Amino acid sequence: MGLFGNKSACELCGKKLGGLAFKYELKEGYLCNDCGLKAGYIPLTTISKYKTVEDVKKDIDEYDDYLLYKANLVENFVPARSINNLLLVDEANKLFGIPQGKKKDPKVFEYKNLIDCDYLEDGNSMTGGGLGAAVAGGLLLGGVGALVGGITGNKKTKVNINKMQVVLTLDNMREPSITIDILPGATKKGGFIYNSYFQTVQNLLSAFAIILEDNAKSSDLISDSKGEFVRNDDPTEQLRKYKSLLDDGIITQEEFDSKKKQILGL
């Protein structure tokens, strides 16, 4: 956590810390904001009071590696598909990009970085909390189209909508989520303008559902109940996964029984 106050110098670079300078509290001493930026720390967000100077040095090395990794993603990104310039997709390299303004490079991620996707209207989830678990069930039911259609097929009501957003959950604590803003201003739900933007929402959800489905199909390893990694073709772990979907109400008993027979070869 950062603090304001009269502290002598940064423990890492020796820079003098003025009375109004922002600083990070360490286990012993303080860290200047410049060194904090090199370590990828975020003011008023990063908890640093349990860190030593050696911890900070490791964080700086890891952040350098992370920045190099992100730069390589951008360099290798060759998008061939676009959805209203809100999503760029490089299917060959299994990368996707989210444009960050007209003149800025998109933020680029690997398919595998995507954990979940949610659609919000005025901050309220319209997908029951996300596509992730639904995609797992959708693999049984056979179709991204039916999956997304069912999730987004809400009743039309004549109410004003101020925000339409698709929110992605990523596997990175440095950037755990990213929001795609779709609606530029208020409009009536069910009206012509709403329906036009809603079509974009459906296209985005379909694209992200395909990416999530690709992740589920291409994952070679899964974590078992003991935290150990096993092959996806392990019938015991497959049954546990589908039993969890059954318990969560994502699939029916009939669907579970059918998948169980398939896995066991009955």
Secondary structure, DSSP 4 states (H G I P E B T S, - for coil): -EE-S-EEEBTTT--EE-TT--EEE-SSSEEEHHHHHHTT--TTT---TT--HHHHHHHHHHHHHHHHHHHHHHHH----EEETTTEEEETTTTEEEE--SSSSPPEEEEGGGEEEEEEEETTEESSTT-SHHHHHHHHHHT-HHHHHHHHH-PPP---EE--EEEEEEES-TTS-EEEEE--SS-EETTSHHHHHHHHHHHHHHHHHHHHHHHHHHH--EEE-TTS-EEETT-HHHHHHHHHHHHHTTSS-HHHHHHHHHHHHT-
